[in-house]
Amino acid sequence: MSELDVHRHPDDITEALRTDVRAGLSATQKWLPSKWFYDARGSELFEEITALPEYYPTRAEREVLGREAAEIARVTGAHTLVELGSGSSEKTRLLLDGLRGHGSLETFVPLDVSESALADAVEAISADYPGLSVRGAIGDFTEHLDLLPGEQPRLVAFLGGTIGNLTPVERGKFLRSVRDVLAEGEWLLLGTDLVKNPETLVRAYDDAAGVTAEFNRNVLRVVNQRLGADFDPDGFEHESYWDAEAEWIEMRLRASADMLVRIPGAGMEVRFTEGEHIRTEISAKFRAGGIRGELADAGFDVERWWTDSGKLFGVSLARSIRA
């Protein structure tokens, strides 16, 4: 059985994009949120990125989940698995298999802002897991957590290192919002990319085949499509930069010439000088102690901590401990 709950309609998405474009592109240091990469084409490009030789996070996290899924199921006994920012939900199949093997799982609730990616995932998982209730939710994990269904105990999975796209203040707010919708004793499974050699990090976000560059430029195509802008995506160069002080990767789009961009749907014109950049993503990298501290501050206790064999990526299983 499968359902698709819509918590964010196309008009809502356009209005949210308009708000972000006005704020980000009128700032002294221009920025756009990374969530706007993900229309249908952006989701396809990201799936390509996860298979690139330079992009280790997906393989490393998959190694951990494949090794520990049965233990996660045993410890949590979850009746509901909620996946935030699910995309294609491929890695989550390892969790589904573990929880089904344990005999506890009744419902799977994937949430994603991309309707096309989510609809495909819901259809595929419903076909492959007969008897499992699959309730997809189109929405934003920063806004719609309190609307998600499911019987307790629930396991919320936030994988792929996506939490690194949030600033420290945003992370704290998000983790507390997850805690607020969970009862005491329910669970959060969190994937976090770890601090490592800067060369490895930069290469992961600037692959030789140029797939990440196309993914980065896709945010401009989304603005063109939804707001009628006249960005020339090829007029911007892709960059990835390691900020050693903040311990995060920045992805940027740098203007290759002076230009004026019209954005009718946002009621604005934006001037770029040659060399000026838009920050399109941060991807924070973590240390084990820092993860434990941030989770503790939000009301979680880390019960299990795993890394892959190369110690590139960390997965923590945390239990909610206070209201």
N, C-alpha and C positions, 0 to 999 in steps of 0.2 A: 504494500500500500504506500502511495506517495502523494504528497501535497506540496504546494508552493505558496507560502504566505508572502504577501507584498507589503513591506513596511516603508518602502521608499519607491514612489512612483516616478515615471519619467519627468514630470513637471517638477517634482521635488529635487531630482538630481540636477536638472538644469539650473534651478534657483540656487542650490548649494554651490555649483560650479561658478555661477555668476558672482556670488559673494566672495569666493576664494580668489577669483581672477581680479576682482576690484581691489581686494586687500593686498594680494601678493604682487601684482604688477604695478601698483602705485607706490610700493615701498621703495625706500632708498636702495636697499639691496633686494632685488626682485626675487620672488620665490613662487612656486606652485606646489601644492601637496602631491605626494607620490600616488595617492589613491586614484588620481585622474589618469594614470597610465592605462587603466584597465577597462577599455571597451572590449568588444569581441577580438579585435586585432591585437590589442595589448595583451590580452590573456593568452592568445596563441604565441606571441613573441616570448612571453615569460616562460611558457612551457618549453620553448626551444632553449632558452637560457639555462634551464635546470639540467639540460642534457649536455651542455658544453663542457669541454675538458677543464677549463679554467674555473668553472663554477662548482666549488666543492660542497656548499652548504646542504644541498638537497641529498646528495649521496651520503654525506656524513650523518645527517639526521635520519635518513632511511636505515642506515646501519644500526643506529641505536634503537629505533622503533622495532625493527625486525628481530633484534636480540631480546628486547625487554617487553614486548607487547603482552605476553602471557603474565609476566610479573605485574604489569600495570593493571591488568584485568583482575588478578588475584587480590591486589592491595585495595583497589577501589570498589570492586563489585558493582560497577556502575550499571544502572538501568537505562540511563540516557547518556549518549555521547553528543556533545555540542562542539562543532568545529567553527571557529571564527576565521573569516577570510578564507573560505575553503578552497576557492578555485576549482580545480579538477578533482580534489579529494583523493588523489592517488595514494599518498603516504598514509592517509587515514584508513585505507583498506587494511593495513597491517593492524591497526587498533581494532577495527571492526572484527577482523578474524580472531584476534586475541579475546575480545569480549564475548563474541559468539561462542568461541570454544569454551570459555568459562561458564557460559550458560546464563549470564545475567542481563545481557543487552536486550532492550525492548524497542528503543527509539533512537534514531540518528537525526540530528538537527544541524545541517550545514547552513552557515550564514555567509553571504557574499554580496558585495555591491554590484557585481556583474551578473545581470540576469541570464545572459546567454551561457556563460560558463557554469552557473549554478543549475540551470535547467538541464544541461547535458549531464552534469554529475548526478543529479537526482534521478534522472531516467536510467543511467547506467547502473547505479548502486541498487536501485529498486529491482532491476532485472537480475542482478548478480546475487542479491541477498533476499530471496523470497521469504516472506513472513516478517521481515523487519519493517517497522513503520518509519518511513523517511519523510521528514517535514522540512523542506528547504525554506529558507527565509531570505528574501531580498532586502538587504538593509546594510547599515553601517555599524561596525562593532563598537564604535565610540558613542553610538546614540540609542541602539535598539536592544540592548541586552535584556532589559526587563520585560520584553515582549516574547521571549523565547519559551517554547513549551517544553514539557518533559517531566517524567516522574523521577523522584529522588531514589537513590543518590545519583547525582549528575557529575560527569567528568567534562570539563570545558577544556578543549585543546586549542592552543594558540601556537601554531607551528611555523616553521620556515624562517625563524628569526625576524618575523614581521614586527615584533615589539620594538626592534631597533629603529624603526621608522619614526618613532615618537621621541620627542625631547624628554629629558629627565622629568620635568614637571608634568608633561602629558602622560608619561608612563605611570607616574604615581597616581594621577587621577584615574587612568584607565584601570589599573590593578585594583584600586579601591572600588571602582564601579563593578568589576567582576565579583569582588568579595561581597558587595551589597546585594547581589542577586542570588548568592549561594547561601544555603543553610550551613550551620556549623557542621564540619565533618565532610562537606563535599569538596570536590577536587579541581585543581588547575594543572594541566600539563603544558609546560612552557618550553618552547625551543628558542635557544639563544646562541648566536654566533659569537665566538670567543676571540679575544685579542690575540694577534699573531703577527708574523712577519708582514710588514707593510706592503712589500712587493707582491706577496700572495693575495692580499686583500685588494689592492688596486687592480691586479690582473683579473680578479673575479668579476669586477665591474667595468672592465674595458677589454672585452675578448677580441681575439685576433680576427674573427669572422665578422665583427661589427653588428652582431645581433643586439647587444645591449645598447649600442648607439641608436639603433632603430627603435628599440623599446623606449628609450629616453625621449626621442623626438615625437613619439606617439602622443605625448601629452599635448603637444601643439596641434596635432591633428584632431584630438578630442575637442579642444577649444574652437578650432575652425568649424567642426561639424555642429557642435551644440550651440555656439554663440555667433556663428557667421563671421568669424575672424578671418583675416587674410595672412596669417603666418605662412612663411615659406620655411617648412621644416629643414630643408637642405641648406638654408642660410645660417644654421646653427650647428656648431661643432660640439660633439659629446666629450665630456671630461669626467674623470673620476679622480678624487683627491682625498688623501688620508690626512685627517686633522688629528695630530698626535695628542694634542692637549685635551680635546673633547673625546678622543678615542672613538671616532666614527668616520666612515666614508661619506663624502659628499658627492652626489652626481650633479652635474651642471650642464647647461646648454649655453654656449658662448656665441654671441653674435659675430659673424664673420665680416660684417660691414655695418655702416650706419643704416638705420632703417626706421620707417614709421609703420606700425601695425595698427590696423583698425579692427575694433571688436564691437560691432553694432549691438550684439546681444548683452553686452555689459555697459553700453553707452560710453565708451572711452576709446581714446587713441593712445598708443604707447610708443614712445621713442626709445630706440636703442642706439648707443654709440658702439662703434667697432670695438670688440673685446669685452663688452659688458656681458655679464652672465645672469642666468636665472638658476637659482638652486631648486632642483626638482626632487631631490631625495636626500635624507640622511639615513645612514644605516649604522647604528651604534653597535659596537662590539663590547663584550662583557667579560668580567672575571667572576669566578665562582662566588667569592665573598660578597661582591657587589650585588649579585643576583639574590643571594640569600637575604641581604639587608633590605633590598627594595621590596621583596615579597613579605618580609616580616613587618615592614612599615605599613603595608597594605592589609595586614591581618591574615597572613598565610605562614604556615610552617613547612619547610622543605623536608619531606619524608624520604625522598630518593633523589640522587643526583648521578647522572650518567654522561659519559662522553663517548665519542667514537674512538676507534683504535688509534687514530692520528691526533687525538685531542684537539680537533679543530672546532667542534660544535658541542654545545651542552644541552641536555634535556633535564628539566627538573619536574618532579611530581610533588605538588604542594597541597596541603590540606588547610581548608579554612578553619580558623581557630577562635574567632570572636565576632560578635555582631557589631 
